[in-house]
Amino acid sequence: MNEIQLESMLKQFFIEDIGDGDLSGEALFSRGDRGSFTLVAKEAGIFCGEQILQRGFTLIDPSAVVNIAVNDGEMIVPGTVLAEVAGTMQGLLKAERVVLNLIQRMSGIATATAAAVKQTAGTRAKICDTRKTTPGLRMLEKYAVKAGGGYNHRRGLYDAVMLKDNHIAFAGGIKQAIEKARATVGHTVKIEVEIETKQQLAEAVEAGADIIMFDNRTPQEIQEWLPLVPEGVATEASGGIPLDGIRPFAESGVDWISLGALTHSIRALDISAKVITDSVKEEADHVYLGNA
């Protein structure tokens, strides 16, 4: 992730949550009071959020010490200690919720992605995301997809040409849309075209599309139409593919399966922060030793 962009994002998130100050924490503790807590997984999944943990706490409290015990993309189970954080009590309490919200969401995305990738085993298909991300969180959510073993589709409107139904309708047809886009962006930029019928597929092939997306097509339709796609033209299945129904699409022979659900319909992984007491410290030491 881009460190400058990440820091800017975190600052905005903290401004939203903290505002003029933390009434609860500042009422109870002085600036010099110090403490520590562990972040612990409460369910199994794929962890994602190392940079959030490290930069989130130190941005609020530069004196904070963050010891991270897991890596992005690593499998975790209930009780796994993700990190131990020491710093001012005010700082820990101010940063806690924003950091937890982000790593829980990112870990949920990574977990869902890993499960999706597992369904493609033994096929040529690769799992990728879409632009259906949470506004303001795209960089983090796409990073989480990669941590889960998936791939990133285009990052925005600026880095690839993707001609969807409305582009085609405005342009007057697939041929016209591809020809105009090619003349504008040049030969170094790939052009992807969304198709829904066999006729549209033929038009896209004839016009020289680089990537053909089968939109809302069944695995059977995709398998039937794939022989019409020339070698060297990538293929993608997309549109309403459920996370528990990926295997038939992977077995159709398509190259890519793009899933908006990886980022727009994900349940956050359950992670909590526990203040370190003697009993919690003993538990944490036990988990560390168990993971060694």
Phi, psi and omega in degrees: 000149177289118186294322180294316179295320179299314181297319178297318179297313182299320179301317180294320179296319180291323177300317180299319187273321186270324182059235179278352180155167179265101184300322183289304184295321182287336177286333186263328189231148176276168183297332183272350180295131183241154179200188179205156172211164177253150170257125190233135175287136178254356175207166183281151178169195177253124181282144173208130176141025180306310183294328178295314179300312185292310186278329183299311182288321182285339176292322179278320180229097182302339180275355183296143176244121184244116177252107184268131186258351181228162179252155174303135180090358182273141177288135177234158180231166178305129180099348179296127175279120181274322182195158171240130185235129177238140180177195177290145180299320178300315182294317179300317183289328178290321185275337191308306189292317179298314180298313180298315180304316184289312184288332176293317179292315180297320178292325176296319178294314179299321180295315179295323179295315179300321179293323178293316180299322181300327181288347180265002185308132178084001178244174179273350187291142174240146181269134175221165181268191178223189175273007180277064181252168177286124180308129180094343184245009187303315182301317182290319183290321178290326174298319181295324176300316179294323178297331179274002178098005178267186180236158177265132169284196178301150182276336179190190179291346190270348189241008176194155175261123178227110185265109181261183187303320182288325174301314183295318179297316179296322184281343179098005177147167182295315181301312181297319182295314181294315182298317180291319179296317181297319180292333183274312187270344180087178188278349184274351181254129179285150180241122177255140182234134177271129179231153180232349181228163178295325178296316178296324177299314179298319180295318181294320179295314181297325182279352175090034176296144179272328180224134179243124179259123173275106187265122179055039177257152179282159175303325180294317178296317180299314180298322180290325185272339185304323179299343179277352182266124182294157174301142179094347176262120181285152180235150184218137173257137181204163174100097173068024180280119182287149181295338179261011182228036185279327188306313180300325178290320178298321182283350180290339181104003180290153182280320187228146173233113181261134188232106175294333182296340179299332183239338183260350184223043186256140174269131180296145176285140185279116180225141181229159175251127181242127176297135183281117170243180180301318182290320179293323179297319179296319179296317180297317179299322180296317180293319177303313182295324180293332181270353186292000000 
